Amino acid sequence: MLSPSRRIFLFLCGVLFASPSFAQNDTSLQQQLEALTERVNQLEQRLKKLESPELMQMMRESTPPDNPGDSKDTSNWERLKVGFDYDDVRDLLGEPRQIKKGGMEFWYYSDAGLKGPYVKFLFKKVNAWRAPDSNAEETR
């Protein structure tokens, strides 16, 4: 069975050779084919690394939070990452006490507003936050 990247490559080669608008000399076509082949090989190598058994094992061994959904557990705040979406944050910290929407969205986890723990979203992704007992906004 051909990999999806190989199928795409073969399709593009078929389009390239079947189209009369690409009537070029054999040398030019051969160079394009070699360049595409090299690019596909590079992409397959990158994919192989990403799907390596070592990386997959490391992902399985990463420990889940001790108290998922508990915003008072500081270890949950340490797991927070820029780019998390709403569901990721809810799973990690639970429901906020208050949500303020506007150009940016803020989820407050206390009644202290920006002086307490909060998560700031930009384009529906975590942009920054202040963890409990933190004096400054963190951006990672």
Backbone as a printed PyTorch tensor [residue, N CA C, xyz], in Angstrom:
tensor([[[  0.8380,  -1.1860,   0.0000],
         [  0.0000,   0.0000,   0.0000],
         [  0.8780,   1.2440,   0.0000]],

        [[  0.5360,   2.1740,  -0.8120],
         [  1.3080,   3.4090,  -0.9280],
         [  0.9430,   4.3650,   0.1900]],

        [[  1.9560,   5.0710,   0.6830],
         [  1.6970,   6.0890,   1.6960],
         [  0.9290,   7.2420,   1.0540]],

        [[  0.1910,   8.0120,   1.8660],
         [ -0.5410,   9.1570,   1.2970],
         [  0.3700,  10.1240,   0.5580]],

        [[  1.5790,  10.3440,   1.0570],
         [  2.4810,  11.2810,   0.3820],
         [  2.9280,  10.7230,  -0.9700]],

        [[  3.1210,   9.4150,  -1.0670],
         [  3.4930,   8.7960,  -2.3460],
         [  2.3410,   8.8930,  -3.3510]],

        [[  1.1070,   8.6730,  -2.8640],
         [ -0.0430,   8.7700,  -3.7560],
         [ -0.1750,  10.1760,  -4.3170]],

        [[  0.0070,  11.1820,  -3.4640],
         [ -0.0630,  12.5710,  -3.9100],
         [  1.0330,  12.8440,  -4.9330]],

        [[  2.2330,  12.3360,  -4.6510],
         [  3.3570,  12.5120,  -5.5570],
         [  3.0560,  11.8990,  -6.9220]],

        [[  2.5540,  10.6790,  -6.9220],
         [  2.2440,  10.0230,  -8.1890],
         [  1.1310,  10.7470,  -8.9380]],

        [[  0.1430,  11.2520,  -8.2090],
         [ -0.9280,  12.0160,  -8.8350],
         [ -0.3670,  13.2650,  -9.5170]],

        [[  0.4940,  13.9910,  -8.7740],
         [  1.0820,  15.2100,  -9.3380],
         [  1.9380,  14.8950, -10.5620]],

        [[  2.6500,  13.7780, -10.5260],
         [  3.4420,  13.3800, -11.6880],
         [  2.5360,  13.0930, -12.8770]],

        [[  1.4090,  12.4280, -12.6320],
         [  0.4600,  12.1380, -13.7000],
         [ -0.0960,  13.4110, -14.3080]],

        [[ -0.4360,  14.3600, -13.4580],
         [ -0.9560,  15.6410, -13.9510],
         [  0.1160,  16.3690, -14.7420]],

        [[  1.3260,  16.3500, -14.2260],
         [  2.4320,  17.0380, -14.8800],
         [  2.6950,  16.4750, -16.2750]],

        [[  2.7190,  15.1560, -16.4010],
         [  3.0460,  14.5370, -17.6790],
         [  1.8550,  14.4820, -18.6310]],

        [[  0.6380,  14.5100, -18.1150],
         [ -0.5360,  14.3950, -18.9670],
         [ -0.9790,  15.7430, -19.5270]],

        [[ -0.5870,  16.8180, -18.9070],
         [ -1.0640,  18.1310, -19.3080],
         [ -0.2800,  18.6640, -20.4920]],

        [[ -0.9750,  19.0320, -21.5690],
         [ -0.2550,  19.5780, -22.7300],
         [  0.3760,  20.9350, -22.4380]],

        [[ -0.1290,  21.6500, -21.4170],
         [  0.4380,  22.9660, -21.1160],
         [  1.8260,  22.8540, -20.5000]],

        [[  2.2230,  21.6520, -20.1160],
         [  3.5400,  21.4600, -19.5340],
         [  4.4820,  20.7830, -20.5280]],

        [[  4.2740,  21.0670, -21.7980],
         [  5.1290,  20.4770, -22.8280],
         [  6.5010,  21.1250, -22.7380]],

        [[  7.3770,  20.4950, -21.9910],
         [  8.7290,  21.0080, -21.7960],
         [  9.7040,  19.9350, -22.2480]],

        [[ 10.9510,  20.2770, -22.2850],
         [ 11.9260,  19.2730, -22.7000],
         [ 12.1270,  18.2420, -21.5970]],

        [[ 12.6600,  17.0990, -21.9650],
         [ 12.8290,  15.9740, -21.0370],
         [ 13.7230,  16.3250, -19.8560]],

        [[ 14.7180,  17.1420, -20.0740],
         [ 15.6440,  17.5130, -19.0020],
         [ 14.9280,  18.2980, -17.9100]],

        [[ 14.1200,  19.2470, -18.3010],
         [ 13.3720,  20.0480, -17.3350],
         [ 12.4010,  19.1810, -16.5390]],

        [[ 11.7060,  18.2890, -17.2250],
         [ 10.7710,  17.3920, -16.5380],
         [ 11.5070,  16.4570, -15.5860]],

        [[ 12.6470,  15.9830, -16.0170],
         [ 13.4370,  15.0870, -15.1610],
         [ 13.9040,  15.8320, -13.9080]],

        [[ 14.3120,  17.0800, -14.0590],
         [ 14.7500,  17.8690, -12.9110],
         [ 13.5930,  18.0930, -11.9370]],

        [[ 12.4180,  18.3880, -12.4890],
         [ 11.2510,  18.5820, -11.6270],
         [ 10.9020,  17.2960, -10.8990]],

        [[ 10.9650,  16.1890, -11.5980],
         [ 10.6590,  14.8930, -10.9950],
         [ 11.6590,  14.5650,  -9.8850]],

        [[ 12.9130,  14.8210, -10.1150],
         [ 13.9360,  14.5820,  -9.0970],
         [ 13.7270,  15.4750,  -7.8780]],

        [[ 13.3740,  16.7270,  -8.1170],
         [ 13.1250,  17.6480,  -7.0010],
         [ 11.9170,  17.1870,  -6.1800]],

        [[ 10.8590,  16.7640,  -6.8700],
         [  9.6730,  16.2630,  -6.1560],
         [  9.9970,  14.9930,  -5.3850]],

        [[ 10.7610,  14.1080,  -5.9870],
         [ 11.1510,  12.8660,  -5.3180],
         [ 11.9480,  13.1650,  -4.0580]],

        [[ 12.8710,  14.0980,  -4.1530],
         [ 13.6780,  14.4700,  -2.9850],
         [ 12.8070,  15.0640,  -1.8850]],

        [[ 11.8760,  15.9030,  -2.2630],
         [ 10.9820,  16.5280,  -1.2760],
         [ 10.1120,  15.4740,  -0.5880]],

        [[  9.5850,  14.5350,  -1.3510],
         [  8.7770,  13.4630,  -0.7660],
         [  9.6310,  12.6350,   0.2000]],

        [[ 10.8530,  12.3300,  -0.1870],
         [ 11.7460,  11.5640,   0.6960],
         [ 12.0220,  12.3170,   1.9950]],

        [[ 12.2530,  13.6240,   1.8910],
         [ 12.4890,  14.4320,   3.0870],
         [ 11.2660,  14.4220,   4.0010]],

        [[ 10.0800,  14.5930,   3.4120],
         [  8.8530,  14.5980,   4.2080],
         [  8.6160,  13.2420,   4.8670]],

        [[  8.8900,  12.1740,   4.1540],
         [  8.7140,  10.8440,   4.7400],
         [  9.6880,  10.6170,   5.8910]],

        [[ 10.9120,  11.1210,   5.7840],
         [ 11.8760,  10.9980,   6.8770],
         [ 11.4080,  11.7770,   8.1100]],

        [[ 10.8730,  12.9780,   7.8910],
         [ 10.3550,  13.7710,   9.0090],
         [  9.1850,  13.0620,   9.6780]],

        [[  8.2940,  12.4990,   8.8690],
         [  7.1470,  11.7770,   9.4040],
         [  7.6000,  10.5450,  10.1810]],

        [[  8.5940,   9.8590,   9.6680],
         [  9.1250,   8.6700,  10.3490],
         [  9.6570,   9.0360,  11.7370]],

        [[ 10.3440,  10.1730,  11.8330],
         [ 10.8600,  10.6260,  13.1300],
         [  9.7190,  10.9620,  14.0870]],

        [[  8.6910,  11.6440,  13.5580],
         [  7.5630,  12.0300,  14.4050],
         [  6.7810,  10.8180,  14.9060]],

        [[  6.7790,   9.7580,  14.1260],
         [  6.0560,   8.5490,  14.5090],
         [  6.9800,   7.4940,  15.0890]],

        [[  8.1930,   7.8850,  15.4730],
         [  9.1640,   6.9170,  15.9830],
         [  8.6660,   6.2760,  17.2740]],

        [[  9.0140,   5.0120,  17.4900],
         [  8.5950,   4.3240,  18.7240],
         [  9.0680,   5.0490,  19.9800]],

        [[ 10.2630,   5.6410,  19.9210],
         [ 10.7910,   6.3460,  21.0920],
         [  9.9170,   7.5390,  21.4600]],

        [[  9.5340,   8.3240,  20.4450],
         [  8.7000,   9.4970,  20.6980],
         [  7.3120,   9.0780,  21.1680]],

        [[  6.7590,   8.0440,  20.5530],
         [  5.4340,   7.5600,  20.9580],
         [  5.4800,   7.0500,  22.3980]],

        [[  6.5460,   6.3540,  22.7820],
         [  6.6940,   5.8620,  24.1470],
         [  6.8150,   7.0180,  25.1250]],

        [[  7.5660,   8.0340,  24.7560],
         [  7.7340,   9.1990,  25.6160],
         [  6.3910,   9.8940,  25.8290]],

        [[  5.5770,   9.9720,  24.7920],
         [  4.2640,  10.6030,  24.9170],
         [  3.3570,   9.7760,  25.8350]],

        [[  3.4340,   8.4560,  25.7230],
         [  2.6140,   7.5920,  26.5920],
         [  3.0380,   7.6940,  28.0490]],

        [[  4.3310,   7.8890,  28.2740],
         [  4.8480,   7.9240,  29.6370],
         [  4.6680,   9.2720,  30.3180]],

        [[  4.3400,  10.3050,  29.5630],
         [  4.1430,  11.6030,  30.1980],
         [  2.9730,  11.4810,  31.1750]],

        [[  3.2030,  11.9410,  32.3550],
         [  2.2200,  11.7340,  33.4130],
         [  1.0470,  12.6890,  33.2810]],

        [[ -0.1560,  12.1690,  33.4620],
         [ -1.3330,  13.0400,  33.4530],
         [ -1.3860,  13.8510,  34.7470]],

        [[ -2.1540,  14.9050,  34.7740],
         [ -2.2650,  15.7070,  35.9970],
         [ -2.8160,  14.8740,  37.1550]],

        [[ -2.3560,  15.1730,  38.3620],
         [ -2.8580,  14.4760,  39.5540],
         [ -4.2980,  14.8630,  39.8490]],

        [[ -4.6080,  16.1330,  39.6680],
         [ -5.9460,  16.6500,  39.9680],
         [ -6.5060,  17.4030,  38.7600]],

        [[ -6.8430,  16.6850,  37.6860],
         [ -7.3550,  17.4100,  36.5240],
         [ -8.6270,  18.1710,  36.8650]],

        [[ -8.7230,  19.3780,  36.3360],
         [ -9.9040,  20.1930,  36.5710],
         [ -9.8490,  20.9950,  37.8560]],

        [[ -8.7230,  20.9580,  38.5660],
         [ -8.5940,  21.6890,  39.8310],
         [ -7.6880,  22.9000,  39.6270]],

        [[ -8.2790,  24.0750,  39.5620],
         [ -7.5020,  25.2920,  39.3060],
         [ -6.6590,  25.7130,  40.5020]],

        [[ -6.8910,  25.1310,  41.6640],
         [ -6.0890,  25.4730,  42.8440],
         [ -4.7940,  24.6670,  42.9080]],

        [[ -4.7050,  23.6070,  42.1120],
         [ -3.5010,  22.7820,  42.0590],
         [ -2.4820,  23.4600,  41.1500]],

        [[ -1.4000,  23.9640,  41.7240],
         [ -0.4120,  24.7100,  40.9380],
         [  0.2740,  23.8460,  39.8820]],

        [[  0.3220,  22.5360,  40.0850],
         [  0.9460,  21.6820,  39.0630],
         [  0.1300,  21.7020,  37.7720]],

        [[ -1.1800,  21.9250,  37.8730],
         [ -1.9890,  22.0440,  36.6640],
         [ -1.6180,  23.3050,  35.8910]],

        [[ -1.3590,  24.3780,  36.5990],
         [ -0.9590,  25.6260,  35.9400],
         [  0.4110,  25.4650,  35.2710]],

        [[  1.2810,  24.6370,  35.8530],
         [  2.5970,  24.4020,  35.2560],
         [  2.4870,  23.6370,  33.9450]],

        [[  1.4170,  22.9130,  33.7460],
         [  1.1990,  22.1540,  32.5100],
         [  0.5690,  23.0040,  31.4050]],

        [[  0.0850,  24.1760,  31.7580],
         [ -0.5700,  25.0600,  30.7970],
         [  0.4370,  25.5030,  29.7360]],

        [[  0.0120,  25.5350,  28.4860],
         [  0.8980,  25.9050,  27.3810],
         [  0.2110,  26.9220,  26.4700]],

        [[  1.0030,  27.8270,  25.9280],
         [  0.5070,  28.7420,  24.9050],
         [  0.0050,  27.8880,  23.7500]],

        [[ -1.1750,  28.2260,  23.2320],
         [ -1.7430,  27.4770,  22.1220],
         [ -2.8290,  26.5030,  22.5320]],

        [[ -2.9730,  26.2240,  23.8490],
         [ -4.0670,  25.3610,  24.2880],
         [ -5.3840,  25.9970,  23.8860]],

        [[ -6.3860,  25.1710,  23.6110],
         [ -7.7100,  25.6970,  23.2890],
         [ -8.6030,  25.6530,  24.5310]],

        [[ -9.8500,  26.0590,  24.3710],
         [-10.7700,  26.1240,  25.5000],
         [-10.9180,  24.7670,  26.2000]],

        [[-11.0830,  23.7070,  25.4170],
         [-11.2770,  22.3800,  26.0150],
         [-10.0520,  21.9330,  26.8000]],

        [[ -8.8490,  22.2100,  26.2690],
         [ -7.6190,  21.8500,  26.9820],
         [ -7.5800,  22.5230,  28.3520]],

        [[ -7.9370,  23.8020,  28.3860],
         [ -7.8940,  24.5590,  29.6390],
         [ -8.9670,  24.0540,  30.5960]],

        [[-10.1570,  23.7980,  30.1050],
         [-11.2220,  23.2630,  30.9740],
         [-10.8180,  21.9220,  31.5720]],

        [[-10.2160,  21.0600,  30.7360],
         [ -9.7770,  19.7530,  31.2310],
         [ -8.7240,  19.9020,  32.3160]],

        [[ -7.8550,  20.8700,  32.1610],
         [ -6.7410,  21.0490,  33.0800],
         [ -7.1260,  21.8270,  34.3330]],

        [[ -7.8620,  22.9260,  34.1630],
         [ -8.1280,  23.8340,  35.2880],
         [ -9.5850,  23.8470,  35.7430]],

        [[-10.4710,  23.2610,  34.9690],
         [-11.8900,  23.2850,  35.3200],
         [-12.5570,  24.5460,  34.8000]],

        [[-13.7890,  24.7290,  35.2070],
         [-14.5660,  25.8920,  34.7780],
         [-14.0960,  27.1530,  35.5010]],

        [[-13.9530,  28.2550,  34.7800],
         [-13.5780,  29.5000,  35.4420],
         [-14.7520,  30.0630,  36.2340]],

        [[-14.4430,  30.9400,  37.1660],
         [-15.5180,  31.6120,  37.9170],
         [-16.2230,  32.6370,  37.0570]],

        [[-15.4400,  33.2620,  36.1790],
         [-16.0010,  34.3090,  35.3390],
         [-15.2550,  34.3370,  34.0070]],

        [[-15.9890,  34.6650,  32.9390],
         [-15.3980,  34.8190,  31.6100],
         [-15.7370,  36.2140,  31.1060]],

        [[-14.7090,  36.9410,  30.6570],
         [-14.9130,  38.2540,  30.0390],
         [-14.4430,  38.1880,  28.6060]],

        [[-15.3730,  38.4960,  27.6980],
         [-15.0540,  38.4330,  26.2700],
         [-14.9110,  39.8310,  25.7030]],

        [[-14.0830,  39.9280,  24.6910],
         [-13.8420,  41.1780,  23.9770],
         [-12.8450,  40.8870,  22.8990]],

        [[-11.9180,  41.8000,  22.6630],
         [-10.8490,  41.5440,  21.7090],
         [-10.0170,  40.3530,  22.1430]],

        [[ -9.8370,  40.2530,  23.4400],
         [ -9.2130,  39.0880,  24.0580],
         [-10.2400,  38.5020,  25.0140]],

        [[-10.0580,  37.2490,  25.3510],
         [-10.9740,  36.6180,  26.2940],
         [-10.1930,  36.2550,  27.5440]],

        [[-10.7620,  36.5730,  28.6960],
         [-10.1200,  36.2650,  29.9670],
         [-10.9920,  35.3040,  30.7460]],

        [[-10.3720,  34.2570,  31.2740],
         [-11.0420,  33.3330,  32.1860],
         [-10.4380,  33.5600,  33.5620]],

        [[-11.2730,  34.0000,  34.4930],
         [-10.8170,  34.2850,  35.8490],
         [-11.1170,  33.0940,  36.7560]],

        [[-10.1220,  32.7140,  37.5480],
         [-10.2780,  31.5780,  38.4540],
         [-10.3410,  32.0170,  39.9160]],

        [[-10.6290,  33.2890,  40.1260],
         [-10.9150,  33.8150,  41.4580],
         [-11.7460,  35.0780,  41.2610]],

        [[-12.0990,  35.6960,  42.3660],
         [-12.8590,  36.9460,  42.2810],
         [-11.9440,  38.1630,  42.2070]],

        [[-10.6320,  37.9500,  42.1250],
         [ -9.6650,  39.0500,  42.1410],
         [ -9.3880,  39.6240,  40.7560]],

        [[-10.0380,  39.1290,  39.7160],
         [ -9.8250,  39.6540,  38.3670],
         [ -8.4020,  39.4470,  37.9100]],

        [[ -7.7940,  40.5090,  37.3380],
         [ -6.4300,  40.4000,  36.8260],
         [ -5.3690,  40.3030,  37.9190]],

        [[ -5.7700,  40.5000,  39.1640],
         [ -4.8100,  40.3550,  40.2710],
         [ -4.7510,  38.9180,  40.7610]],

        [[ -5.6860,  38.1060,  40.3240],
         [ -5.7160,  36.7000,  40.7140],
         [ -5.3660,  35.8000,  39.5440]],

        [[ -5.5630,  34.5030,  39.7170],
         [ -5.2510,  33.5820,  38.6220],
         [ -6.2310,  33.7340,  37.4590]],

        [[ -5.6870,  33.7700,  36.2490],
         [ -6.5170,  33.8890,  35.0550],
         [ -5.7870,  33.2990,  33.8650]],

        [[ -6.5480,  33.0710,  32.8040],
         [ -5.9920,  32.6470,  31.5230],
         [ -6.4810,  33.6380,  30.4780]],

        [[ -5.5650,  34.1020,  29.6400],
         [ -5.9090,  35.0380,  28.5710],
         [ -5.8470,  34.2900,  27.2430]],

        [[ -6.9250,  34.4070,  26.4650],
         [ -7.0050,  33.7850,  25.1510],
         [ -6.9410,  34.8550,  24.0770]],

        [[ -6.2780,  34.5310,  22.9970],
         [ -6.2410,  35.3750,  21.8180],
         [ -6.5070,  34.4600,  20.6350]],

        [[ -7.5250,  34.7700,  19.8600],
         [ -7.9580,  33.9240,  18.7400],
         [ -8.2810,  32.5070,  19.2150]],

        [[ -8.9480,  32.4100,  20.3690],
         [ -9.4340,  31.1580,  20.9530],
         [ -8.3240,  30.2080,  21.3880]],

        [[ -7.1050,  30.7380,  21.5640],
         [ -5.9650,  29.9490,  22.0240],
         [ -5.3040,  30.6670,  23.1990]],

        [[ -4.7540,  29.8920,  24.1350],
         [ -4.0740,  30.4850,  25.2860],
         [ -2.9210,  31.3430,  24.7940]],

        [[ -2.8840,  32.5700,  25.3120],
         [ -1.8430,  33.5210,  24.9570],
         [ -0.9450,  33.8000,  26.1570]],

        [[ -1.5490,  33.8710,  27.3460],
         [ -0.8010,  34.1640,  28.5710],
         [ -1.6780,  33.7870,  29.7550]],

        [[ -1.0910,  33.7990,  30.9600],
         [ -1.8540,  33.4800,  32.1600],
         [ -1.1130,  33.9510,  33.4020]],

        [[ -1.8540,  34.0020,  34.4900],
         [ -1.2830,  34.2560,  35.8170],
         [ -1.7450,  33.0970,  36.6800]],

        [[ -0.7900,  32.3570,  37.1860],
         [ -1.0850,  31.2120,  38.0450],
         [ -1.3740,  31.6950,  39.4650]],

        [[ -2.0120,  30.8730,  40.2870],
         [ -2.2160,  31.2550,  41.6870],
         [ -0.8700,  31.5490,  42.3570]],

        [[ -0.8470,  32.5070,  43.2340],
         [  0.3580,  32.8970,  43.9700],
         [  1.4770,  33.3970,  43.0690]],

        [[  1.1400,  33.8620,  41.8660],
         [  2.1380,  34.4190,  40.9590],
         [  1.9810,  35.9280,  40.9610]],

        [[  3.0860,  36.6370,  40.9580],
         [  3.0370,  38.0960,  40.9800],
         [  2.9360,  38.7170,  39.5990]],

        [[  3.2480,  37.9590,  38.5680],
         [  3.2600,  38.5450,  37.2220],
         [  2.6220,  37.6030,  36.2200]],

        [[  2.1540,  38.2180,  35.1460],
         [  1.6040,  37.4220,  34.0580],
         [  2.7290,  36.6020,  33.4330]],

        [[  2.3990,  35.3660,  33.0980],
         [  3.3890,  34.4930,  32.4720],
         [  3.0120,  34.3020,  31.0180]],

        [[  4.0030,  34.3130,  30.1810],
         [  3.8190,  33.9670,  28.8000],
         [  4.9100,  32.9800,  28.4540]],

        [[  4.5270,  31.8620,  27.8870],
         [  5.5450,  30.8330,  27.6240],
         [  5.6120,  30.5550,  26.1610]]])
